[in-house]
């Protein structure tokens, strides 16, 4: 009797069926004792009761009962064919045994009685009788009991194949299921390229080392552009053709090294095509203005020139038949058409006439049955050479080349429209599969199939790179850099799926192989686990923060992005030839530096070159509330406020594409906070104004746990181990073992505060630190404000006005100069011919000349921009930011529910606008309101607000004290010897507008996000005709070591609610706005590395961010 118990995390597996299959597998593997023990222990039999009964009846020869059982088990089956076949086999055995014993009348009786069971005509009965009578095993004579039993067992084996489930389990069912699962993983693995058996110990996932991805050899022998390259069928030879009028035969050695074998010198014009005979003994060469020649591969001797010495008979392409004795060629001259020859130059057949246009390319399928021809009129003709049936495929764009898959079932064509189309030879597809990404507009670019089972497509490109696709994905899988000019042709070794050759206009042939470990990889493997932060004051190694295995994993995940940027810098033609004068004098990055510096370089470099895109949502939200990255950085979660749609969901976004992957539905008010599990990217938690915290499985979009905390949720945080969740709700801090059961899963209050909690954070590495933030008390007598630690006071120059004298794009100015570099005039730059900038001061006298005497009226501009600064920033001086009080507590995860008492508070920082733990775990960043010491007050500062029209924001007059107040960005130490001390600080502007503060992944940068278009944050003004656009700073990024402002992101529209870095160095960042947008910034791979620090010229970046 089956029970309803299920197995697996999804509850999809029935335990009874699972055990039956295990038992069957043990029997099939020969472990009969183990299988029998499992049957006894589980009380589950491998065979069903119906089959056991049938087996007994068959082995004892009770044929009436056997037929009755079969009738019953097939009662619900709609497959009459299988039913009749089973009954036929049983009756045949029954009649055979009767006839063997000489019981003819009994056999006849059974045949007449059971005939009605068959749902077929009389012919079936006659056939049965004939089969029985002619059976050699049951000829009349002495009955051999052993033979009878053997035949009955054979009958049971045949019946097992016919009887439906669950009466019988299909043979080797577990092997079939496992093999199907493995094949499914292989099918979804974009890099799978090996015949080797796969391991069952882990999910199958290949890396890019399975395909050719690295240059292993560069062949330099041609003296001009190389137009064609092709491996022989055995993969032991390589042939190349060049515009230097030669072709070369290369030999592939056992270690995959390639060496020159023969240089073929007989052509008078460029050679553009070669073709190997299937037996590798002969090679054909030809060209658009050349004749067809046949060469002996072993000796390199010219054997024949086709065309009966007709020098005008030029051949554009050629192909061999499988017998290596016949060949076919197509001419670029329509009058000569297509000709089939033997190797002695005898014409066998020809296709000529007015209906044969210019032949662009042709191929013969590996079985020799079909010929595929590409014509200049955008047609592809597929001719069956046996039936002479022709099928025509028409493309809309010009076709430049053709290639057939190794199994002959598919072919690809390159189009001048920068697409590659994949067609099936049988003609079952109405539309082709399309592959894009490469560049092709002017030249003939050739592609090829390759890899295991022709699973990949490779192509040259006019951008000097080689592109590789998996046939299951239309976007490139890999882009290989190395050539410096157009890559004309590629060829994949048909016997070595990890070897690829490419031919280029740079006169070289590159041999590509799987990536090999080099010093960079070895270095990263050993160095990337080191802490990465370099403030000005270094302390001894942390002793309060235990090293964790997860830290190593954390940094190893970042190696890929660093390496991709390094390889681009070292290999890309754009990055390779950067003028030395543009390198930074103060920051240099070399391959000999530590892994720490590699991460630093990747992060610093990426901040200089960012491209941006907005995520699209079906219904535009009114505001973006929260955003967080998954631990692997592939996805991010965001929450939004929708004014009228009632959408209270959590959205899962693909970081690369910006597309919404999943929507998590369950909250009935807006989710206010969202956090990913620190180790499992499939788990995310959200806290909402509906007072609930929900834990979700991202893959299934299911809520796996939820709890009502009685007050709106302000903040949540996962512990580094991932099993504990801290929840700030109202005036209480809860600890929740959300994965527990019974009482263990009930949240426990560990802290009650006087004022509302606003944030909670665990230490990123699980050290015994917990940070809380509660609203500061408004007390006029409050004297807890700390003394400023930064040196001097910041005076920002006024923002520039940029005037467009013609219609230009007025999109957001992207990454623009720091305050120190604004105002540098470069009249020698040609880019400034159409851009006029007013730098040091808002207005110049009318007719004032800029940039070589070009003058223009400025007063109208002054009339338009003057109102922007009519409101003095003295108003900002009286604004009181909603500050919080930061406390760092000692928290032992071994006793997570212990009450947090005052004596466990290790550090208190009052009047804070925001704070964040560094990923390296050694620092805490905070934006703090503090007072200027009396001795350092500048007499002019007290009247600054009235005199300066608010163009400088610091210091301001804080309402809590009569002393001038400034706002500092500080970095506090969490190390034992210097715990709580300020390591480095800097005065900042507009802290009253601050919405986010966060360390970068390397802990070497700090990002500040602003949520108001405040005059103190005005970055620049752009005018275009009568239109005026104002750009305000929304993000500032500071370098921790010296607190220099290294990057600014302005916007004319956005006000940022939340911002966060991608968890991997160099991979970008994201911010969400009060207007509801979610904007993703990623490293711009097309940018040229210049190592020059902050960009001095904003006009250089006008189009850098889309």
N, C-alpha and C positions, 0 to 999 in steps of 0.2 A: 504494500500500500504506500503510495507516494505521499510525502508530506510537503508542506508549502514553504519549508525553510529555504532561504536564499543566501547567496554568497556574493562577495564583491562589494566595493564601495558604492556602486550604482544600484545594487540589488537586482541585477539582471540575470544572475546565474542560479538555477535551481540546484540545490545541494544533491538531491537524489540523482539527477542526470549527470552531474559532475562526477560523482563517485562511480557511477556505472561506466562512464567513459574511462576513468582511471583504471578500473579493473580490467576493462577490455584492452587497454594499452599494455598493462602488465602481462596479460596472457599472450598478446601478440609479440612481445619482446622475449618471451620464454620464461618469465618469472612466475611460474604457475603457483608455487607455494605462497609467494607474497600476495598474489591475486586472491587465492583462496582464503588467506588470513584476513585480507581486507573485506571480503564478502561476509565472513563470519562476524568480524568486529562491527561492521556497519549495518549488518542485517539487510544488505542490499545485494541482489544478484545481478551479475552482468547480463544474464539472459532474462527476458520477461517470462512470466508464467505461461503465456500463450505459446511462446517459442519452445520453452522447455517441454510443454505437453506435445507440441508438434514433433519435436525431436524424438521423444519417446515413442510416439506412434510410428514414425518413419523407420526408426531402427528396429522396431519389433514387427514391422510389416502390417500394421493395422491401417489399411489404406482408406477405409470408409471414414474412420475418425480423422485421418490426416486431411482428407478432402473437406470434411466439415470444419476443421480448424481454419483451413485456408479460406473457406467461404466467409467465415466470421471475421478474420483479420482484414480481409479486403472489402468488408461490407461498407466502410465509410470512404473507401478509396474510389476516386473517379477514373483511375487508370485501368481501364478494362484490359488493355493490352498486357500489362504486367500480370494481372490476375489470371488471364487465360494462359499465359505462358507458364505460370506456376502450376496451375491445374494440369496442364499438358504434360509437364515433366513428371508429376506424381503418377498420373495415369500410365504414362509410358513405362515407368519403373514397375508399376503394379502388373501391367499386362506382360511385360518381359519376364517377370518372375513366374507368373502363372504358366506361360508358354514353356519356360525352361523346365518346369516340373511336369509338363505334359497335360496340364489342366486347361485344355483348349476351350471346353464348354464354359468353364468358369470365366475365362478371359473374355469370351464373346458376351457373356451375361453382363460382366462389368462394363464392357464397352457400350452395350446397348443402354444399360441403366444410367451411365454417367454422360452419355452423349448430350442429353438435354442441358447439362451444366454449362457446356460451351455456348457462348453467344455468337457462334459462327455457323457457317453452312456445313453441308455434308462433306465438302471437300476436305475440311479440316479433320474430320473423323477418318476419312480414307487415308489421309497423309499419316495420321497417327498409327493406323493399322499397318501401313506400309513400313514405317520406321521400325515398329516393333518386330515385324516378321523378318526384316533384313538386318536386324541387330546382330553383330558378331558375338557380343558378350553373352547373349542369352540363346545361343543355339541349343536345340534339344539335346539333352544328355544329363550326365551326373551333375547335381547341384553342388557348387563349391561355396560353402558358407562364408569363407573369408572373402571371396570375390563379391558375394552378395552384400556383405557389410561394407565393403569398400565402395561399392556403387551407391549404397544408401547414403554414406557420408558425403560422397560427391554430390548427390541430390540435395542434401541439406546445405552444402556450400553454395549451390546455385540458387536455392530458395532464399538464403540470407540476402543475396543481392537483389531479390525481387520484392520481398516483404517490406511494407512501409514501416517507417518509424512511428511510434516508439517501440513497436513489437521487436524490431531488430535494430541494433545500432550499426550504421554503415561501417564497413571495415576500416581499421586504422583511423578512427574518427579523431582522436586527440592529435595524432601526427598531422592530419589534414587541417585541423583548426590552428595549430601552432604555425604550420607552414603558411597558411593563409594570412595569419597576423603578421608574420615576417615579410611576406610578399607585399602586404599592404604598406608596411613601414618602408620597404625598399621603394615601392611605387611613389611614396610621398617624399622620399629623400632626394633632394635635387642634385646631390653630388655623388650618388652611388655609381661606381664605375669599376667594379671588381667582380671576378668570378668566384672569389673565395667564399666559403661558408661563413655565415654571420653568427655572432654569439647570441645565445638566449639569455645571458645573464643581465643584459641591459637593453634598453630600447635602441634600435638600430639608428645610427645617425652618422653619416660620413662628413668629413671635412673637406676643405678645398684642396688638401693634399692628394685627393683621389683623382684630380684632373690636372692637366698641364696648366700651371699657373706661374711658372718662374722660368726665366731664360737660363738654359743650361749650356748652350753653345751658340756662338755667332759664326756663321760661315761667310767668309769674305773671299770671293774668287772672281765674281763677275765685275766687269768694268763699267757697267751702266745699270739702269733700273732693272730689277728682277720682276718679271710679269707673271710667272707661273711656277708652281711647285706641286709635286705629286709623289706620294709614296707608292712603291710597287705593291702588288697584291699580297706578297709574302711579308711585306714590311722590312725586307732586308736591303732595299735600295731606295734612293730618293733621286728624283730628277728635277732640275730647275731650268727655266728658259728666261732669256734676258733680251733687252733691246740692244745689247752689244753683239747681236747676231750669233750667239752661241747658246748651246745647251750643255748642262753638266750632269753627269751621272755620279752620284755619291753612294758610298757604301755605309750601311748601318752596322756597326760592330756589335759584338755580344754585350758589351757594357753600355750600349746605346750611344756611344760616341759616333760621330759621323765624319768620314774622311773622303777626300776627293778621289774619284776612281778614273773618270774619263772626261775630257773636255771635247765636245762635239763641234767641230768647226767646218761647216760646209755651206751654211746658209749665207746669203748675201744681204738679207734684210732681217729686221728684228724677229725673234722667235717668241711666239705668244702662247703656244699650246704644246703639251706633250701628253702621250698616252702609253701606259704600260700594257704589254700583253699579259694575259692571266698567268702564264707560266714563267714570267719574269725574264724571258730570254731575249725579248725584242722591245724596242722603244720607238715610238713614232714622234716626230717633231714637225711643227708647221707654224704658220703665222698668217695674219690677214693679208700680207703682201708676199707670202712665201709659198713654195711648193711643199708637198708632203714627202718626208724622208723616213726611211726605215733603217734602224741601227741595231747592230749586234751588241748586246749588253756586256757580254763577257770580254770582248775585244775592243769595243768602241769603234768598230769599223762600219762605214756606211754600206748597207747591203742593197738598197734600191731607192730610187727617186721615182715617185709615181707621176703619171700623166704623159707618158711616152715622150719625155723630153719637151713637153709643152710648158715653157716657162711662165705662161700666162695662167696656167691652171693652179691658182692660189687656193689654199685650204684654210678655213678659219677654225675648224675643230675636227676631231676624229675619235673613233672608239673601236674597241676590239670585241669580237664574239668569243664565247667561252672556250672554243677549241683552239684559240691562238693561231688559227690558220686563215681566218677571214677578218677583214676590217672594213669599216665604213667611214667615209669622210664627207663633210659638207663644205661647200665653197661659198665664199662671199660674192661670187659671181653667179647670179640667178640662172644664167644660161647653162652652167655646168652642173648645178643642182647637187644631188646626193648620189654618191657612187659607192658600190660594194666591190672590194678587190680581194684577191688572194695575196699571199705574201710575195709572190713572184711578179706582181703587178698586172695580173690578168683581171680584166673587168668582168665581174660576175653579174651584176645587176646595177641599174641606174634609175634614178627618179629625176626626170628633167621636164621642163615645160613651163608654160606661163603660170601655172598654179604653184610653182615652186619659187617662192621669194628668196631673198638673201638669208642664208643660214647663219644664225648667230652662235648656236651651240647645239651639240647632239650627244646622246648617250645610248648605250645598249644595256638592257637589264642583265643582271648576272646569270639568269637562266637562258638568255639569248632569244627569248620569245618576242620581246617588244623592242621597238626603237622609238626613242623620244627625241623630238627635234624642236628647237626654239627658232622661230623665224623673226625677221625684222618687223613684221606687221603685228607684233604683240600676241602672236598665236603660239600655242604649244600643241603639237600633233603627236599622238601616241598611236603607233602603227603596230598591230599584231602581225608579225612576219609570216605566220602560218596561215591565218584566216584572211589576212589583208584587210581586216576591219580597222578603221581609223576613227579615233575619237579626238575632238578638238577642244582645247581649253583656251579661253581668251582672257587676257589680262588687260587692265585699263591703262597701264603704264608700260614703258619700254622695258624689255627683259634683257639683262646683260649676261647672265650665266645660268648654268644648270648643273645639278648634282643629284645622283641617285643613291638611296640608302643601301647598306650592305645586303639586306634581305630582298631588295628589289621591289618592295611594296610601296615605297614613297619616293617622292622627289621634291627638291626645293629649287626655287628660282630667285635670283636677285633682281630687284626692280630699281629703276632710277628714282623712284619716289621714296627711297630710304626704307624699304620694307623687304623682308624675305618671306615668301609664301611657301607653305608646305602643303602638297597635294597628295592624295592617295592614287596609286596607279590604277586601281580597279574602277575608279570613277564613282564611288559611293558618296563622296562628299559633294555637297552643293557649293560650299564655300571653303577656302583654304584656311589653315592656321597661319596667323601673321606674327612676325617677329620684328621688333623695332629697337632702336637705340643707337645703331651704328650710323655712320655718315656716308652717303653716296649720292652724288648729283652730277659729277662730270666724267668719272672714269669707270672702266669695267672693274667691278669688284666681284670676287669669286668667294663662294662659301662651300662648306662641305658638311656631311654627316660625320659622326665619330663617336668614340667611346663604346662602352658595353652596349651591344644590341642597337647601335646607332641612336643612343639616347640623347646625344648632344648635337648641337649645330654650332659651327665656328664660322666666322666671317672676317674678312679684312674690312678696312674702313679708311675713309679719306682723312680722318683725324689722327692717323698714325698709330692706331691701337687695334688690337685683336679682340673681338667680341665673342663670348661663348654663352649660349643659351641651353637650358634643358628644354627638350621638345614639349614639356608640359607647361612651360611658362613663357609668355611672350616677351618678358623683360629680361635683359642680360643677367646672367648668373655671375659672370666675371668679365672684367675689362682688363686686358693685359697691356701694359705700357712697356716700351723699350725701343721700338722703331722711332725714327725721327721724321719720317715722311710717310706718304700714303702706303697702306698695306694692301697690295693688289690681290693676293691669293693666299689661301691656307690649305693645309692637307693634314688629316689625322691618320696616324699610323694604323692600318686595319688590324694589325696583330698585337699592337701595344696600345691599349686604350689610354695610356698616360703620356703619350708622345705626340706632339703637334709641331708642324713646321709652318712658317709664315714667310712670304716674300714681299719685299718692299722697294719703293723707289729710292730708298737710301742705299741701294746696291748690296744689301745684306739679306741673308736668310737666317732667321732665328729658329732655334730648336727649343721647344718649351717642354718642361717636364714637371713632375710634382714638386711642391715646395720642399726644400731641404733645410734642416736646422743650420743656422749660421750663428755668428757671434751675437747678433742682435737678439735672436730668439733665446739663446742660452743665457744671455745677460738678463733679459727680462724675467726668465724663469727663476733666476736666483736673487734678483734684486727688487722685484716689484712688491714684495711683502713688507718692505721697510716703511715706517711712518713717513708721511709727506707733508711737512709744514715747515716754514722757515721764517718766523718772525724775527725781529731785530735782536731780541734777547733770548738766547737759547738756554734752556735749563738742562739739568741732568735727565737721563732717561726716566720716564714715568715709572713709579713704583706702586702707585695706588691703582693703576689700570692693568690688570693681568692680560698677557697676550692671549689672543683667541685664534682658533683655527679659522674662524669665519673672516678674520681680517685678511689672511692670505688669500682666501677665495675671493674676497672683495676686490683685491687689487689684481688678481689674475684675470678677472673678467674684463679688466680695463686694458689688458695688453693688446687686444685685437684692434681697438680704435687707435691706439698709439702707433701700432705697426702700420696700419693702413695709411696714416698720415706720414710716417717716416718713409714708407715705400713711395708714396706720391712725391715727397720732396726729393728723394734720391733718384727716382726713375723718370718722373714726368718731365717731358721737354720744357713745359712751362716753368716748372719749379727749378729745374736743373741749371738754367742759365740766368738766374737772377743777378743783376749787376751788383758787384761787391759793395758799391757805394751806398746801397740801400739797406745793407745789413746793419743791425743795431750795434753800436759801439759798446754798449753796456751789457747786452744779453746775447750771448752766443751759445749755440747748441751743437754739439759734435757727437759723433757716434761713440766716442770714447768716454763720455760722461756716464754717470750712474743712472740706474733705472729710475731713481727719484727725479733726475733731470729730464728724462724722457717724458715722464708724466707731466712735469712742469711745462716742458716745451709744448706738448700736445695741447694742454689747456690754454696756455698763453697764446699760442698760434691760432687756435680756433676762435678765440674771442676777437681776433682782428678780422676774421672773415666769416661772417654769419649771413645766412640767407633765411628768410622768414616766410611763413604762410599761415593763413588763418584756417582753423578747423571749421568745417561746415556742419550745421545742424539743420534738421528739417524745419523746425520752428525756432526762430531767433530768440534766444533768452534775453531777459532784461539785464541780468547781471551774472557774472561768474563768481561763485562763492569760494570754492576750494579746488585745489589740484594737487596731485601727488604721483610720482613715478613708481612703477614696479621695481623690484630689486634688480631685475635683469635689464631694465631700461627699455624694453620693447613696447610697453604700453604705459599709459597714464590714465588715471581716473580723475574725473572732474564733476563738480556739482554746480548747479545753476538755479537762479531764481527766474521763474516764468510768471509774468504778471497775471495772465488770464487762462493759460492752458491747463493749469493744475498738474503740470509735470514736476514731480518730486523725485526724479530718478537720479541714479549715479550712472554716468556715461564712461565707458571704457574706450579709449582712443588709441589707435595705432600711431606710435610716435613717428614712424618713417613717412607714412602717407597722410596723417591727419584725419583719417576716416574713422567714423564711429563703428567699433566692432560689436559692442554689446550694450544693452541698456538694462540696468538692474532696477527692478520695480518692486516697491514694497513700502517705502516711507509715504506718509500722507501729509507731511509738511517738508519744507526745504531742508535737505541735508546740509549741515553747516561745516562739517569736517569730514575728510576721507584720508585713510592711511592704508598702504599696502603692507602685507606681512614682510618682515625683513629677510626671510629666507625662501618663501614660497610665493612666486609671482601669480599664482592662481587664487590667492586669498587676499581679500580686501575688506576693510571695516569702514563703516560710515556712521556718523552721529548726526542726529537731526533735531530740528526744533520740535518734532513730535515726541521728544523725550526718549526716543529709542536709539539704541546702538544695534546695528545689524552687521553680521559677518557673512560675507558672500563667497561663493565659489565662482570665480570669473568665467571659467570654462563652460559651466552649465547654467550660469546666470541664476543660480538658486541661492536663497538665503539659508545658510546652514545653522545659524544661531542668532537669536535676538533677545534683547532685554529692555524693559521699560525702567528708566532711572528716576522718573518722577519730576524731573526738571529738564529744560532744554539742554542739549549737549553742546558744550563750548569747545571741548578738545578731547582727543583720544590719542593714545600712543601705544605701540607694541613694544614689549621688551625685546632686547636683541635676540633672545632665544625664540621668540615668537609665540610662546604659550600663554603669556600674561598680557592683559590689556588694561591700561590705566585710563580711567574715564573721569573728566572734569565736568561736573553737572551742578549748576547753582553754586552753593557754598561748600560742596563736598567733593572729595577725591575718592573714587572707588577703584579697587583692584578686582579684576575679574579673570578667573580661569575659565575662559569661554569654551575650552575643549573638555572641561571636566564633566562629571555626571553627578546627579543628586545634589547634595549640599555643596560639593566642591565647585559646582558651576554657579553658585549664588554670589554676586558681587559683594564685597566687604568694604565699608567706609573706613579709610585709614587716616583721613585728615578732614577737619572742619575749619573753615576760614571765616574771618570776620566780614570780609567783602567777597564779591563774586570771583570765582576762578575763571581765568581766561585761557590758560594754556597749561599743558603738562608734557614733559619730554623725558624719556629714559636716556641714559648714556648710550651712544651708538654701539659700543663694544661690550655692553653688559657690566661695566664697572659699577660699583655701589653708589652711583649718583642718580638722583632724580630731581628734575627742575620743575618748579611750579611758578605760575604767574597769576597774581591776584590784583584786582583794581586798587590803585593807590588811594589813600584817604585824602580828602580835601580839607586840609587843616592850615589856616593862615599862620599858625605858630610853628608850622613844621620847619625844622632846621636840619633835617636829615640829608639835605642835598649835598653831594660831594663836591670837592674842589676840582676844578678843571686840571687835567694832566697834559693836554696838548700844548705845544709851544706856539706862541703867537696867535693871531686871529686872522681868519680867512677873509680876504677881500676879493670878490669875484668881479671881473670887468663886466661891463654891460654886454648883453648878447648882440651878435652881429645882425644886420639886416641884409638879406640877400635879395637882389632885385633881378628878375628875369626880363630882359628887353624884348624877348620874342616868346612865342607859345612853347612852353616846355612842360614836362611832367611836373606836377606839384604834389607828388606823392610824399610820404613821410621821409624826412631826411633820416638816413639810417645812423650809422655809427659815426659820431662827430667828435671834434677835438675836445680835449680837456680845457679847463679855464686857462691854463698856462699857455696854451698854443693858439687860442683864439686871437685873431688880430694880426697874425703873420701874413704880410702881403707878398704875393708871388706874381708880380706883373709879367715875369718872363714865361709863365705857363700859358700855352695856347688855349688850354681849356677855359681860361678866364675871359676870353674875348667876348663872350655873350653873358658873362656873369659879373655884376658890379656889387662890391661888398663895402658897406660902411662899417668900419671896425671900431676905432677907439672913440666912442661918442655917438650919440643917436643921430645927429644931423650935421651936415657940412654946409658951408656957404653955397648958395645957389650958383651953379655953373662951375663948381669945383672940379678939377681935372683928376681923373684916376686912370691908371694903367696906360701910360704913354700918351697922355694928353686927350684921351677921349672924355668928353664932358657930357653931363646930362643934368637936367633940373632935379633938385632934391627936395625943394620945399613942398611940392604936392605929396611926396612920400611922407614928409614930416607931418603933414596934416592928417594923414591916415593912421600913422602908427602912434602918434602922440597919445591918443586916448588909451592905449594899452597900458600906459604907465601913469595914468592920472591918479590911480589909487596908490598912495604911498605904502611901502611895506611896513610902515609903523603899525599898520593894522595887524600885520602878522606878528609883530612883537608882543601884542597883548593877547594872542591866541594861546590858550592852554591846551596842549595835547593831552589826550586821555592816557595818562601814564599808568604803568603797572609796576608792581614790586616783585622782583625776581628773587626766588629762594632756591638754593641748591641743598638738597637733603641727602643724608646718608640713608641708603635703602638697600637692604639685604634681600636678594631674590630668594634665598633659602627660607626666609620667613616673610613672604611678601605681604601678609595681612596684618603685620604688626603696626600698631598705631604710631604715627609720625609725631614725635614730641619735639618741643622747642630745643632740647639739647642735641637733637640729631640734625638741626639746621646748620650747615657748614658755612654758608655764604649768603648774605643778603645784599641786594643791589636795588636801591630805591629809585623812583622816577625814571623808569625805563620805557622806551617806546617799542622795543622788540629785542629778542635774544635768540641765539641758536648755538647748539653744540657743534664743534667741528667734526667732520667725518673721521679724522685721525684720532679723535677722542681726547686730545690734550688741551683744547682751548674752548673758551666760551666767548662769543661775540655779543655785544649789547650796545644799543644806542641809548645814551644816558643824558639826562638834563643835569647840568652842573653849574656851579657859580665860578666867576672869574675872581681870583685873589685880588684884594684891594690894591696891592702894590703893583699889579700888572694892568690896572684899568687905564686905558687910553682916554685922555680928556676929550678927545674928539669923538669918541664912541657914544657918549651920552646924548649927543645931539645928532647922531648919524641918521636916525630915522627921518628927521625933519630936513636935513641938508641933502641927503643922498637919494631922496625920493624912493627909498626902499630898494635900491639896486643891490645892496648887500644885505644878507639875512642874518648875519651873526656879528656881534652878540645881540640878543634881544632882551627886552625887559620882561622878566618873568613875574607874574602877579604874586607869587608866593614869597618873594624876597625883594628887598630894595637893591640888592646887588645885581649887576648884569649877569644874565644867564646865557650860556651857550649849550650847544648839543654836541656831544662827542660820540664817535664810533670807537669803542674800546674792545681790546682783546684781553681777556682775563686768562690766567694760567690755571689749569686743573692738576698740575703736577704737584707732588707732595712737598717738595722743597720751597716752591713759590706759589702755593695754592692761594687763589684769590687776588693775587697782585696783577696790576695792569701792565701788560708787556709792551703794548704799543697803542697809540690813540691818535685820533685826528678829529678836528672840528668839522661838522657837516652843516649843510643848509637844510631848511624846511623840514625839520624832524616832525613838525605838526602834520605833515602830509604822508609820513612813512606808513606803509602797509605791510611790507615784508622785509626780512633780513635773513640772509642765508649764506653759509660757507659754500665754496665750490668743492667738488669731489676731492681735489688734492689738498684742501684746506689752505690754499695759497691765495685765494681771492674771496672777497665778500661782496655780495650783491645787495643793494638797497633798491626797493621798489616804492614808487610814489603814486598815491591815489587821488591827487587833486591837481587841476591846472592852476597852480598858484603862481603869482607873479614872480616869486623868488626862484621858481624853477624854469622861467622862460629861457629858452635856449637860443632861439633865432626867429626872425621874421622873414618870410618869403613873400614877395609881391610879384604878381603876374598880371600885367595890365591893371585893371581896377580891383582885382581880387587880392586880398591879403590873408596869408596863413600864418598862424602862430604855432611854433613847435616848443613843447614843454618836455623837460626831462621826465621820463617814466622809469628808467633804470639807470643806476650808477654801479660800476664795478670797481672796487678798490683792490690794490695789491697789498697783501697783509704785511709783507716784510718791511715796507717803508710807508704804507698807507697812502700811496700815490693813486690818484684817480686815473685808471687806465682805459676805461671804456664808458661811453654814454650812449644810451638809446633814447632818442627823442620821438615824440609823436604829436601830431596835431589833433588827434581824436581820442586816443586811448587814455584811460585812467586806470592804473593797475590795482587790482584787489589782492592778488596773490601771484607770487613768482617763485620758481624753483629750478635748480640746476638738474640736468640729466645726471644720473649716478655715475656715469663713466666720464673720465677726463676727455675733453675735446669733442664731446658729442652734442653739446648745445644746452638749451634751456627752454622754458616755457613760461608764459604769463597769461593770467586771466584778467579781464577788465570789468569795470563797473558797467560797461555798455553790453556785457554778455559775451564778448569775443574770447576765444582761446587761441593764442598765437604761439606757434612753434618756431624756434630758432635752431638751425642746424648748421654744422660746419659746411661752408661753401667749398666743395671739392674743386670747383673750377677756378678758385682764386689763386693767385700767385703768391707764394710765400716770400715775405720781404723782411721779416724779423725786425721790423722798424718801430715797434711799439705803437702808441696811439697814432692814429691817422691825423695828420696836420691839416689836410685839405678836405673840407666836407663835400666839395663838389665831386671829388673822386668817387664818392660812395653814393651818389644820388640814386643810382639804380642797383646798388648792392643788395638791398633788402626789397624783395618784391612786395 
